[in-house]
Amino acid sequence: MGENGQKILTQIQEKRERMIDSAKKYGYTSEYTIRCSEELDQLIYEYQQQKQNDKKQKKKIKFSLKLMITTCREKLIEARYQAHS
């Protein structure tokens, strides 16, 4: 997980603690508690999006590496074949 993902996790934990404190102090239906809950939902959504982007990026890198390896292998086989011909 990247630095940005770790930052969002920290924000999620902090917001969760504020929401719980608010719920204990002011109740579950207070305006502040509800706002904290909505902001927490947004942070969780951002974290999930970040994770999806990380997975997509890793897939692109893996595909590029596989393509490079396959191409190099084909070129090596071709060079060997031409050397023996």
URHUZI-V809072 format. One record per run of one state. SS is the DSSP state (H for helix, E for strand, C for the rest). FROM is the first residue (numbers start at 1). LEN is the number of residues. If there is no record, write none. Layout:
SS&FROM&LEN  SS&FROM&LEN
//
This chain:
C&1&2  H&3&24  C&27&4  H&31&54  C&85&1
//
